[in-house]
Amino acid sequence: MPAEYFETKQTASSPGYFAGFRNNTVVAVAFGKVQPFGILDFVPLDAVRSSVTMRDANGKEYKPLEKIPEDVRVPLEMMKPVFSASLGKLGENIQFLVFAGKTRNGTRIADPRGQGEFSMLVKELTGEPETAVTWRLPLSGMFPPRYCPVGKERVEASWKFCPWHGVSLSQSPVK
């Protein structure tokens, strides 16, 4: 949940409300099992926190922060009822995990407009010893749509070449 997303949606009355998200990496997760008759049985927060770590592009792993900074905790507490009201039981069980936002040398671990990747490692919650979910950066949702100059297909922000035509993709949106 990058700060940049929220900053584009902010109003003049709330400048900087999500600024704390720049110094942290916030991920929303929900883990559950479908029981007979479609009933969802969700995993409690303590089990999730002890089973999920974040891995940066260099392979360093981070555990969720024990103490969530106030400038992150307050906006997350405001979001929780919105998720609950709009998504029902799933929304009630969405959990926010807050990780370090920067490496030791000060670079952002998950810069939504930068190059690279980061992963969430889930240990033993999914029935597998370890499951990795990887995000490749930049996040396409943070950019205007991009299109192949030949076939006009929409492409991801992180792509350098069109996979259908093999042509180089410019950095500007082309339609």
N, CA and C atoms as an extended XYZ file, in Angstrom:
525
Properties=species:S:1:pos:R:3:atomname:S:1:resname:S:1:resid:I:1 pbc="F F F"
N         0.847       -1.158        0.000 N   MET     1
C         0.000        0.000        0.000 CA  MET     1
C         0.899        1.228        0.000 C   MET     1
N         1.350        1.645       -1.180 N   PRO     2
C         2.309        2.753       -1.238 CA  PRO     2
C         1.695        4.107       -0.898 C   PRO     2
N         2.484        4.930       -0.239 N   ALA     3
C         2.057        6.287        0.109 CA  ALA     3
C         1.651        7.052       -1.139 C   ALA     3
N         2.354        6.826       -2.236 N   GLU     4
C         2.090        7.563       -3.472 CA  GLU     4
C         0.656        7.364       -3.954 C   GLU     4
N         0.106        6.174       -3.755 N   TYR     5
C        -1.283        5.938       -4.158 CA  TYR     5
C        -2.217        6.851       -3.368 C   TYR     5
N        -2.047        6.864       -2.059 N   PHE     6
C        -2.923        7.662       -1.210 CA  PHE     6
C        -2.707        9.150       -1.434 C   PHE     6
N        -1.482        9.549       -1.701 N   GLU     7
C        -1.189       10.966       -1.918 CA  GLU     7
C        -1.900       11.500       -3.148 C   GLU     7
N        -2.109       10.674       -4.162 N   THR     8
C        -2.830       11.132       -5.350 CA  THR     8
C        -4.317       11.276       -5.068 C   THR     8
N        -4.804       10.622       -4.020 N   LYS     9
C        -6.228       10.657       -3.678 CA  LYS     9
C        -6.551       11.631       -2.549 C   LYS     9
N        -5.534       12.230       -1.937 N   GLN    10
C        -5.746       13.106       -0.788 CA  GLN    10
C        -6.477       14.382       -1.157 C   GLN    10
N        -7.106       14.923       -0.143 N   THR    11
C        -7.755       16.220       -0.311 CA  THR    11
C        -6.878       17.283        0.335 C   THR    11
N        -7.189       18.516        0.077 N   ALA    12
C        -6.411       19.620        0.655 CA  ALA    12
C        -6.496       19.623        2.176 C   ALA    12
N        -7.564       19.050        2.740 N   SER    13
C        -7.727       19.049        4.193 CA  SER    13
C        -6.885       17.982        4.890 C   SER    13
N        -6.268       17.078        4.128 N   SER    14
C        -5.491       16.013        4.770 CA  SER    14
C        -4.112       15.817        4.139 C   SER    14
N        -3.365       16.901        3.904 N   PRO    15
C        -2.048       16.710        3.293 CA  PRO    15
C        -1.125       15.940        4.232 C   PRO    15
N        -0.408       14.987        3.692 N   GLY    16
C         0.560       14.236        4.482 CA  GLY    16
C        -0.022       13.178        5.395 C   GLY    16
N        -1.316       12.904        5.296 N   TYR    17
C        -1.945       11.944        6.197 CA  TYR    17
C        -1.319       10.556        6.088 C   TYR    17
N        -0.870       10.179        4.904 N   PHE    18
C        -0.279        8.862        4.691 CA  PHE    18
C         1.239        8.923        4.559 C   PHE    18
N         1.854       10.006        4.986 N   ALA    19
C         3.306       10.179        4.843 CA  ALA    19
C         4.093        9.061        5.517 C   ALA    19
N         3.595        8.519        6.617 N   GLY    20
C         4.293        7.445        7.317 CA  GLY    20
C         4.453        6.191        6.483 C   GLY    20
N         3.619        6.044        5.463 N   PHE    21
C         3.711        4.873        4.605 CA  PHE    21
C         4.994        4.887        3.769 C   PHE    21
N         5.607        6.068        3.580 N   ARG    22
C         6.863        6.145        2.817 CA  ARG    22
C         8.021        5.501        3.571 C   ARG    22
N         7.946        5.488        4.891 N   ASN    23
C         9.030        4.941        5.706 CA  ASN    23
C         8.796        3.490        6.095 C   ASN    23
N         7.702        2.920        5.626 N   ASN    24
C         7.347        1.548        5.958 CA  ASN    24
C         6.788        0.866        4.724 C   ASN    24
N         6.755       -0.447        4.748 N   THR    25
C         6.105       -1.214        3.695 CA  THR    25
C         4.871       -1.839        4.328 C   THR    25
N         3.697       -1.487        3.817 N   VAL    26
C         2.438       -1.972        4.379 CA  VAL    26
C         1.789       -2.921        3.376 C   VAL    26
N         1.424       -4.100        3.862 N   VAL    27
C         0.792       -5.108        3.016 CA  VAL    27
C        -0.496       -5.562        3.694 C   VAL    27
N        -1.582       -5.620        2.937 N   ALA    28
C        -2.853       -6.133        3.450 CA  ALA    28
C        -2.967       -7.596        3.042 C   ALA    28
N        -3.265       -8.469        4.014 N   VAL    29
C        -3.361       -9.906        3.747 CA  VAL    29
C        -4.600      -10.483        4.426 C   VAL    29
N        -5.064      -11.602        3.901 N   ALA    30
C        -6.105      -12.401        4.551 CA  ALA    30
C        -5.805      -13.855        4.220 C   ALA    30
N        -5.743      -14.678        5.235 N   PHE    31
C        -5.506      -16.106        5.048 CA  PHE    31
C        -6.665      -16.864        5.657 C   PHE    31
N        -7.203      -17.798        4.901 N   GLY    32
C        -8.297      -18.605        5.419 CA  GLY    32
C        -8.444      -19.884        4.627 C   GLY    32
N        -9.245      -20.762        5.166 N   LYS    33
C        -9.541      -22.030        4.505 CA  LYS    33
C       -11.043      -22.104        4.297 C   LYS    33
N       -11.421      -22.639        3.139 N   VAL    34
C       -12.839      -22.818        2.851 CA  VAL    34
C       -13.270      -24.139        3.482 C   VAL    34
N       -14.227      -24.043        4.374 N   GLN    35
C       -14.778      -25.212        5.058 CA  GLN    35
C       -15.992      -25.715        4.268 C   GLN    35
N       -16.556      -26.843        4.674 N   PRO    36
C       -17.766      -27.324        3.984 CA  PRO    36
C       -18.844      -26.240        3.931 C   PRO    36
N       -19.600      -26.249        2.878 N   PHE    37
C       -20.685      -25.302        2.622 CA  PHE    37
C       -20.179      -23.880        2.386 C   PHE    37
N       -18.905      -23.731        2.021 N   GLY    38
C       -18.358      -22.432        1.653 CA  GLY    38
C       -18.056      -21.496        2.795 C   GLY    38
N       -18.056      -21.995        4.016 N   ILE    39
C       -17.754      -21.149        5.168 CA  ILE    39
C       -16.249      -20.921        5.238 C   ILE    39
N       -15.852      -19.666        5.403 N   LEU    40
C       -14.433      -19.331        5.486 CA  LEU    40
C       -13.979      -19.312        6.936 C   LEU    40
N       -12.870      -19.985        7.189 N   ASP    41
C       -12.257      -20.011        8.516 CA  ASP    41
C       -10.933      -19.266        8.395 C   ASP    41
N       -10.855      -18.070        8.980 N   PHE    42
C        -9.681      -17.219        8.816 CA  PHE    42
C        -8.626      -17.486        9.878 C   PHE    42
N        -7.377      -17.226        9.512 N   VAL    43
C        -6.231      -17.412       10.402 CA  VAL    43
C        -6.082      -16.160       11.265 C   VAL    43
N        -5.902      -16.320       12.595 N   PRO    44
C        -5.751      -15.148       13.470 CA  PRO    44
C        -4.449      -14.377       13.213 C   PRO    44
N        -4.464      -13.098       13.577 N   LEU    45
C        -3.334      -12.201       13.323 CA  LEU    45
C        -2.023      -12.729       13.888 C   LEU    45
N        -2.014      -13.258       15.097 N   ASP    46
C        -0.761      -13.749       15.689 CA  ASP    46
C        -0.125      -14.837       14.840 C   ASP    46
N        -0.935      -15.755       14.310 N   ALA    47
C        -0.407      -16.829       13.461 CA  ALA    47
C         0.129      -16.267       12.146 C   ALA    47
N        -0.565      -15.271       11.603 N   VAL    48
C        -0.104      -14.647       10.353 CA  VAL    48
C         1.224      -13.932       10.592 C   VAL    48
N         1.292      -13.126       11.642 N   ARG    49
C         2.516      -12.356       11.931 CA  ARG    49
C         3.729      -13.263       12.098 C   ARG    49
N         3.542      -14.413       12.707 N   SER    50
C         4.683      -15.298       12.942 CA  SER    50
C         5.035      -16.129       11.714 C   SER    50
N         4.170      -16.124       10.696 N   SER    51
C         4.397      -16.964        9.516 CA  SER    51
C         4.764      -16.198        8.258 C   SER    51
N         4.688      -14.869        8.286 N   VAL    52
C         4.929      -14.068        7.084 CA  VAL    52
C         6.153      -13.183        7.284 C   VAL    52
N         7.053      -13.209        6.305 N   THR    53
C         8.197      -12.301        6.279 CA  THR    53
C         8.263      -11.652        4.901 C   THR    53
N         8.975      -10.546        4.822 N   MET    54
C         9.181       -9.857        3.552 CA  MET    54
C        10.639      -10.037        3.148 C   MET    54
N        10.861      -10.280        1.853 N   ARG    55
C        12.221      -10.415        1.327 CA  ARG    55
C        12.465       -9.304        0.316 C   ARG    55
N        13.576       -8.578        0.505 N   ASP    56
C        13.894       -7.508       -0.444 CA  ASP    56
C        14.610       -8.084       -1.665 C   ASP    56
N        14.932       -7.231       -2.619 N   ALA    57
C        15.555       -7.666       -3.873 CA  ALA    57
C        16.926       -8.299       -3.665 C   ALA    57
N        17.569       -8.013       -2.534 N   ASN    58
C        18.887       -8.585       -2.239 CA  ASN    58
C        18.802       -9.866       -1.418 C   ASN    58
N        17.588      -10.323       -1.120 N   GLY    59
C        17.419      -11.567       -0.374 CA  GLY    59
C        17.340      -11.411        1.134 C   GLY    59
N        17.434      -10.180        1.641 N   LYS    60
C        17.330       -9.962        3.090 CA  LYS    60
C        15.867      -10.074        3.507 C   LYS    60
N        15.632      -10.783        4.608 N   GLU    61
C        14.273      -10.973        5.104 CA  GLU    61
C        13.982      -10.066        6.295 C   GLU    61
N        12.730       -9.610        6.368 N   TYR    62
C        12.273       -8.712        7.423 CA  TYR    62
C        11.013       -9.301        8.047 C   TYR    62
N        10.922       -9.232        9.368 N   LYS    63
C         9.711       -9.645       10.076 CA  LYS    63
C         8.792       -8.434       10.205 C   LYS    63
N         7.486       -8.672       10.384 N   PRO    64
C         6.593       -7.533       10.622 CA  PRO    64
C         7.030       -6.775       11.875 C   PRO    64
N         6.859       -5.461       11.837 N   LEU    65
C         7.215       -4.642       12.993 CA  LEU    65
C         6.321       -4.989       14.177 C   LEU    65
N         6.916       -5.068       15.352 N   GLU    66
C         6.147       -5.313       16.578 CA  GLU    66
C         5.370       -4.064       16.965 C   GLU    66
N         6.039       -2.914       16.884 N   LYS    67
C         5.404       -1.644       17.238 CA  LYS    67
C         5.192       -0.853       15.951 C   LYS    67
N         3.941       -0.616       15.635 N   ILE    68
C         3.605        0.108       14.407 CA  ILE    68
C         3.641        1.601       14.703 C   ILE    68
N         4.398        2.367       13.896 N   PRO    69
C         4.471        3.816       14.120 CA  PRO    69
C         3.080        4.462       14.070 C   PRO    69
N         2.894        5.451       14.898 N   GLU    70
C         1.609        6.148       15.016 CA  GLU    70
C         1.111        6.672       13.669 C   GLU    70
N         2.031        7.212       12.837 N   ASP    71
C         1.611        7.789       11.556 CA  ASP    71
C         1.218        6.727       10.530 C   ASP    71
N         1.381        5.462       10.871 N   VAL    72
C         0.896        4.359       10.036 CA  VAL    72
C        -0.316        3.706       10.711 C   VAL    72
N        -0.246        3.540       12.015 N   ARG    73
C        -1.310        2.864       12.765 CA  ARG    73
C        -2.655        3.583       12.624 C   ARG    73
N        -2.661        4.896       12.759 N   VAL    74
C        -3.921        5.652       12.723 CA  VAL    74
C        -4.623        5.520       11.363 C   VAL    74
N        -3.950        5.756       10.231 N   PRO    75
C        -4.645        5.557        8.950 CA  PRO    75
C        -5.137        4.118        8.756 C   PRO    75
N        -4.363        3.137        9.223 N   LEU    76
C        -4.800        1.747        9.079 CA  LEU    76
C        -6.051        1.476        9.910 C   LEU    76
N        -6.108        2.040       11.100 N   GLU    77
C        -7.302        1.876       11.935 CA  GLU    77
C        -8.526        2.521       11.283 C   GLU    77
N        -8.306        3.584       10.525 N   MET    78
C        -9.409        4.240        9.818 CA  MET    78
C        -9.876        3.401        8.626 C   MET    78
N        -8.967        2.653        8.018 N   MET    79
C        -9.314        1.835        6.852 CA  MET    79
C       -10.063        0.565        7.223 C   MET    79
N        -9.774        0.016        8.370 N   LYS    80
C       -10.326       -1.281        8.768 CA  LYS    80
C       -11.855       -1.324        8.679 C   LYS    80
N       -12.587       -0.339        9.217 N   PRO    81
C       -14.053       -0.387        9.097 CA  PRO    81
C       -14.545       -0.299        7.649 C   PRO    81
N       -13.798        0.396        6.796 N   VAL    82
C       -14.180        0.501        5.386 CA  VAL    82
C       -14.102       -0.871        4.729 C   VAL    82
N       -13.007       -1.592        4.978 N   PHE    83
C       -12.872       -2.947        4.439 CA  PHE    83
C       -13.982       -3.848        4.986 C   PHE    83
N       -14.256       -3.751        6.275 N   SER    84
C       -15.290       -4.590        6.895 CA  SER    84
C       -16.662       -4.317        6.287 C   SER    84
N       -16.995       -3.046        6.126 N   ALA    85
C       -18.309       -2.686        5.589 CA  ALA    85
C       -18.454       -3.079        4.124 C   ALA    85
N       -17.391       -2.950        3.356 N   SER    86
C       -17.503       -3.212        1.920 CA  SER    86
C       -17.266       -4.670        1.539 C   SER    86
N       -16.517       -5.417        2.353 N   LEU    87
C       -16.170       -6.794        1.989 CA  LEU    87
C       -16.699       -7.844        2.964 C   LEU    87
N       -17.483       -7.436        3.947 N   GLY    88
C       -18.077       -8.391        4.875 CA  GLY    88
C       -17.037       -9.130        5.702 C   GLY    88
N       -17.239      -10.454        5.836 N   LYS    89
C       -16.350      -11.259        6.680 CA  LYS    89
C       -14.903      -11.216        6.182 C   LYS    89
N       -14.708      -11.192        4.863 N   LEU    90
C       -13.346      -11.075        4.326 CA  LEU    90
C       -12.723       -9.768        4.798 C   LEU    90
N       -13.444       -8.669        4.673 N   GLY    91
C       -12.935       -7.372        5.104 CA  GLY    91
C       -12.636       -7.313        6.585 C   GLY    91
N       -13.452       -7.983        7.386 N   GLU    92
C       -13.207       -8.042        8.833 CA  GLU    92
C       -11.897       -8.752        9.151 C   GLU    92
N       -11.484       -9.656        8.265 N   ASN    93
C       -10.299      -10.471        8.524 CA  ASN    93
C        -9.072      -10.061        7.721 C   ASN    93
N        -9.170       -8.965        6.981 N   ILE    94
C        -7.977       -8.430        6.330 CA  ILE    94
C        -7.080       -7.875        7.419 C   ILE    94
N        -5.834       -8.252        7.358 N   GLN    95
C        -4.869       -7.824        8.363 CA  GLN    95
C        -3.774       -7.021        7.681 C   GLN    95
N        -3.348       -5.972        8.335 N   PHE    96
C        -2.290       -5.125        7.803 CA  PHE    96
C        -0.979       -5.505        8.469 C   PHE    96
N        -0.005       -5.860        7.662 N   LEU    97
C         1.333       -6.144        8.166 CA  LEU    97
C         2.222       -4.974        7.786 C   LEU    97
N         2.964       -4.478        8.749 N   VAL    98
C         3.836       -3.323        8.534 CA  VAL    98
C         5.275       -3.790        8.706 C   VAL    98
N         6.076       -3.526        7.683 N   PHE    99
C         7.482       -3.919        7.661 CA  PHE    99
C         8.355       -2.675        7.541 C   PHE    99
N         9.645       -2.879        7.736 N   ALA   100
C        10.602       -1.798        7.478 CA  ALA   100
C        10.386       -1.301        6.053 C   ALA   100
N        10.623       -0.033        5.847 N   GLY   101
C        10.433        0.532        4.522 CA  GLY   101
C        11.718        0.768        3.762 C   GLY   101
N        12.833        0.732        4.486 N   LYS   102
C        14.118        1.038        3.850 CA  LYS   102
C        15.180        0.029        4.271 C   LYS   102
N        16.147       -0.153        3.386 N   THR   103
C        17.286       -1.010        3.691 CA  THR   103
C        18.258       -0.238        4.578 C   THR   103
N        19.307       -0.901        5.004 N   ARG   104
C        20.312       -0.231        5.852 CA  ARG   104
C        20.935        0.984        5.177 C   ARG   104
N        21.078        0.917        3.841 N   ASN   105
C        21.694        2.052        3.144 CA  ASN   105
C        20.677        3.144        2.795 C   ASN   105
N        19.408        2.976        3.223 N   GLY   106
C        18.417        4.031        3.056 CA  GLY   106
C        17.558        3.953        1.814 C   GLY   106
N        17.746        2.956        0.956 N   THR   107
C        16.896        2.850       -0.230 CA  THR   107
C        15.582        2.165        0.138 C   THR   107
N        14.522        2.560       -0.536 N   ARG   108
C        13.214        1.960       -0.266 CA  ARG   108
C        13.188        0.511       -0.729 C   ARG   108
N        12.611       -0.336        0.087 N   ILE   109
C        12.511       -1.758       -0.239 CA  ILE   109
C        11.490       -1.976       -1.344 C   ILE   109
N        10.386       -1.283       -1.278 N   ALA   110
C         9.307       -1.470       -2.245 CA  ALA   110
C         8.900       -0.123       -2.828 C   ALA   110
N         9.794        0.493       -3.570 N   ASP   111
C         9.507        1.780       -4.203 CA  ASP   111
C         8.566        1.519       -5.378 C   ASP   111
N         7.306        1.968       -5.308 N   PRO   112
C         6.337        1.625       -6.343 CA  PRO   112
C         6.665        2.181       -7.721 C   PRO   112
N         7.556        3.178       -7.772 N   ARG   113
C         7.937        3.746       -9.070 CA  ARG   113
C         9.350        3.358       -9.479 C   ARG   113
N        10.042        2.611       -8.627 N   GLY   114
C        11.413        2.202       -8.907 CA  GLY   114
C        11.476        0.849       -9.595 C   GLY   114
N        12.683        0.416       -9.872 N   GLN   115
C        12.910       -0.892      -10.488 CA  GLN   115
C        13.242       -1.897       -9.394 C   GLN   115
N        12.934       -3.156       -9.624 N   GLY   116
C        13.289       -4.207       -8.678 CA  GLY   116
C        12.102       -5.084       -8.355 C   GLY   116
N        12.165       -5.705       -7.169 N   GLU   117
C        11.085       -6.568       -6.726 CA  GLU   117
C        11.195       -6.793       -5.227 C   GLU   117
N        10.125       -7.266       -4.636 N   PHE   118
C        10.132       -7.716       -3.249 CA  PHE   118
C         9.114       -8.837       -3.143 C   PHE   118
N         9.252       -9.650       -2.105 N   SER   119
C         8.384      -10.818       -1.950 CA  SER   119
C         7.863      -10.929       -0.532 C   SER   119
N         6.715      -11.534       -0.403 N   MET   120
C         6.190      -11.965        0.888 CA  MET   120
C         6.381      -13.472        0.940 C   MET   120
N         6.991      -13.951        2.013 N   LEU   121
C         7.187      -15.380        2.221 CA  LEU   121
C         6.200      -15.838        3.276 C   LEU   121
N         5.417      -16.835        2.937 N   VAL   122
C         4.410      -17.373        3.844 CA  VAL   122
C         4.838      -18.788        4.202 C   VAL   122
N         5.077      -19.011        5.480 N   LYS   123
C         5.572      -20.315        5.923 CA  LYS   123
C         4.475      -21.085        6.643 C   LYS   123
N         4.089      -22.203        6.038 N   GLU   124
C         3.193      -23.209        6.619 CA  GLU   124
C         1.755      -22.763        6.856 C   GLU   124
N         1.324      -21.661        6.288 N   LEU   125
C        -0.087      -21.262        6.406 CA  LEU   125
C        -0.928      -21.769        5.245 C   LEU   125
N        -0.271      -22.105        4.141 N   THR   126
C        -0.996      -22.483        2.929 CA  THR   126
C        -0.984      -23.980        2.671 C   THR   126
N        -0.440      -24.747        3.604 N   GLY   127
C        -0.310      -26.186        3.386 CA  GLY   127
C         1.012      -26.555        2.748 C   GLY   127
N         1.801      -25.574        2.385 N   GLU   128
C         3.136      -25.774        1.818 CA  GLU   128
C         4.160      -25.301        2.841 C   GLU   128
N         5.387      -25.850        2.794 N   PRO   129
C         6.412      -25.375        3.730 CA  PRO   129
C         6.683      -23.879        3.574 C   PRO   129
N         6.707      -23.401        2.323 N   GLU   130
C         6.932      -21.977        2.075 CA  GLU   130
C         6.322      -21.599        0.737 C   GLU   130
N         5.621      -20.482        0.727 N   THR   131
C         5.054      -19.928       -0.495 CA  THR   131
C         5.560      -18.501       -0.628 C   THR   131
N         6.033      -18.134       -1.816 N   ALA   132
C         6.516      -16.772       -2.061 CA  ALA   132
C         5.576      -16.078       -3.045 C   ALA   132
N         5.201      -14.855       -2.705 N   VAL   133
C         4.421      -14.005       -3.600 CA  VAL   133
C         5.307      -12.809       -3.906 C   VAL   133
N         5.609      -12.606       -5.194 N   THR   134
C         6.573      -11.581       -5.594 CA  THR   134
C         5.891      -10.465       -6.381 C   THR   134
N         6.245       -9.230       -6.048 N   TRP   135
C         5.803       -8.061       -6.803 CA  TRP   135
C         7.000       -7.525       -7.568 C   TRP   135
N         6.823       -7.357       -8.863 N   ARG   136
C         7.862       -6.743       -9.680 CA  ARG   136
C         7.541       -5.258       -9.786 C   ARG   136
N         8.562       -4.470       -9.606 N   LEU   137
C         8.397       -3.027       -9.607 CA  LEU   137
C         8.927       -2.447      -10.909 C   LEU   137
N         8.390       -1.351      -11.381 N   PRO   138
C         7.388       -0.502      -10.749 CA  PRO   138
C         5.990       -1.122      -10.811 C   PRO   138
N         5.101       -0.639       -9.953 N   LEU   139
C         3.709       -1.075       -9.958 CA  LEU   139
C         2.974       -0.325      -11.067 C   LEU   139
N         2.388       -1.066      -11.978 N   SER   140
C         1.725       -0.447      -13.132 CA  SER   140
C         0.617        0.508      -12.730 C   SER   140
N        -0.046        0.239      -11.615 N   GLY   141
C        -1.143        1.090      -11.168 CA  GLY   141
C        -0.709        2.491      -10.771 C   GLY   141
N         0.595        2.711      -10.650 N   MET   142
C         1.111        4.023      -10.262 CA  MET   142
C         1.453        4.892      -11.476 C   MET   142
N         1.184        4.388      -12.672 N   PHE   143
C         1.551        5.091      -13.898 CA  PHE   143
C         0.355        5.198      -14.823 C   PHE   143
N         0.393        6.165      -15.740 N   PRO   144
C        -0.644        6.189      -16.771 CA  PRO   144
C        -0.519        4.924      -17.623 C   PRO   144
N        -1.587        4.494      -18.262 N   PRO   145
C        -1.513        3.292      -19.100 CA  PRO   145
C        -0.458        3.438      -20.194 C   PRO   145
N         0.205        2.325      -20.515 N   ARG   146
C         1.181        2.283      -21.609 CA  ARG   146
C         0.697        1.268      -22.630 C   ARG   146
N         1.034        1.531      -23.890 N   TYR   147
C         0.568        0.672      -24.968 CA  TYR   147
C         1.703        0.354      -25.926 C   TYR   147
N         1.617       -0.809      -26.537 N   CYS   148
C         2.583       -1.179      -27.575 CA  CYS   148
C         2.380       -0.253      -28.770 C   CYS   148
N         3.462        0.303      -29.326 N   PRO   149
C         3.305        1.201      -30.469 CA  PRO   149
C         2.862        0.475      -31.745 C   PRO   149
N         3.027       -0.849      -31.809 N   VAL   150
C         2.653       -1.599      -33.010 CA  VAL   150
C         1.206       -2.080      -32.926 C   VAL   150
N         0.908       -2.921      -31.943 N   GLY   151
C        -0.422       -3.527      -31.855 CA  GLY   151
C        -1.388       -2.802      -30.946 C   GLY   151
N        -0.903       -1.778      -30.260 N   LYS   152
C        -1.717       -0.957      -29.353 CA  LYS   152
C        -2.225       -1.727      -28.123 C   LYS   152
N        -1.627       -2.904      -27.815 N   GLU   153
C        -2.014       -3.638      -26.617 CA  GLU   153
C        -1.511       -2.903      -25.385 C   GLU   153
N        -2.280       -2.978      -24.325 N   ARG   154
C        -1.851       -2.378      -23.059 CA  ARG   154
C        -0.730       -3.238      -22.478 C   ARG   154
N         0.311       -2.572      -21.957 N   VAL   155
C         1.471       -3.281      -21.409 CA  VAL   155
C         1.735       -2.812      -19.978 C   VAL   155
N         2.503       -3.599      -19.254 N   GLU   156
C         2.866       -3.279      -17.877 CA  GLU   156
C         3.911       -2.162      -17.840 C   GLU   156
N         3.892       -1.376      -16.781 N   ALA   157
C         4.845       -0.271      -16.635 CA  ALA   157
C         6.280       -0.763      -16.565 C   ALA   157
N         6.483       -1.970      -16.044 N   SER   158
C         7.845       -2.484      -15.873 CA  SER   158
C         8.417       -3.101      -17.147 C   SER   158
N         7.609       -3.314      -18.162 N   TRP   159
C         8.090       -3.974      -19.377 CA  TRP   159
C         8.933       -3.025      -20.216 C   TRP   159
N        10.029       -3.544      -20.734 N   LYS   160
C        10.915       -2.775      -21.615 CA  LYS   160
C        10.621       -3.055      -23.091 C   LYS   160
N        10.063       -4.246      -23.363 N   PHE   161
C         9.747       -4.657      -24.727 CA  PHE   161
C         8.343       -5.237      -24.766 C   PHE   161
N         7.662       -5.076      -25.886 N   CYS   162
C         6.346       -5.671      -26.071 CA  CYS   162
C         6.527       -7.180      -26.250 C   CYS   162
N         5.835       -8.011      -25.459 N   PRO   163
C         6.009       -9.456      -25.589 CA  PRO   163
C         5.377      -10.026      -26.860 C   PRO   163
N         4.482       -9.280      -27.500 N   TRP   164
C         3.825       -9.760      -28.705 CA  TRP   164
C         4.579       -9.372      -29.977 C   TRP   164
N         5.194       -8.191      -29.974 N   HIS   165
C         5.841       -7.688      -31.184 CA  HIS   165
C         7.347       -7.532      -31.051 C   HIS   165
N         7.874       -7.625      -29.838 N   GLY   166
C         9.321       -7.535      -29.628 CA  GLY   166
C         9.902       -6.144      -29.784 C   GLY   166
N         9.048       -5.138      -29.888 N   VAL   167
C         9.556       -3.779      -30.073 CA  VAL   167
C         9.829       -3.132      -28.723 C   VAL   167
N        10.775       -2.208      -28.715 N   SER   168
C        11.101       -1.464      -27.501 CA  SER   168
C         9.922       -0.573      -27.128 C   SER   168
N         9.661       -0.505      -25.831 N   LEU   169
C         8.567        0.333      -25.348 CA  LEU   169
C         9.134        1.643      -24.839 C   LEU   169
N         8.575        2.741      -25.302 N   SER   170
C         9.028        4.044      -24.827 CA  SER   170
C         8.537        4.248      -23.402 C   SER   170
N         9.078        5.225      -22.719 N   GLN   171
C         8.676        5.517      -21.345 CA  GLN   171
C         7.392        6.333      -21.282 C   GLN   171
N         6.952        6.858      -22.403 N   SER   172
C         5.730        7.656      -22.393 CA  SER   172
C         4.555        6.804      -22.867 C   SER   172
N         3.346        7.107      -22.365 N   PRO   173
C         2.188        6.352      -22.822 CA  PRO   173
C         1.921        6.628      -24.293 C   PRO   173
N         1.696        5.597      -25.070 N   VAL   174
C         1.426        5.737      -26.500 CA  VAL   174
C         0.167        4.944      -26.800 C   VAL   174
N        -0.745        5.551      -27.536 N   LYS   175
C        -1.958        4.810      -27.893 CA  LYS   175
C        -2.253        4.926      -29.351 C   LYS   175
